[in-house]
């Protein structure tokens, strides 16, 4: 469920991430339950020209499956001792 600002939470393998997409299409994934406050990662918008006033095609939307794979990849690269990417 999303809040009025479009933020929502996604739980992946017991870890909670707050998901938010900005107006430029960048998706931010903040690791709420991670060891370091405010840590997470961002994914840029697909590089495709969309004429002004038109909606991007549906394949430009990051699905939960894509988000889950990206979150799992991020977590797998985090050093368990530091809580940061190694």
Order of alpha helices (4+ residues) and beta strands (2+ residues): beta-beta-beta-beta-alpha
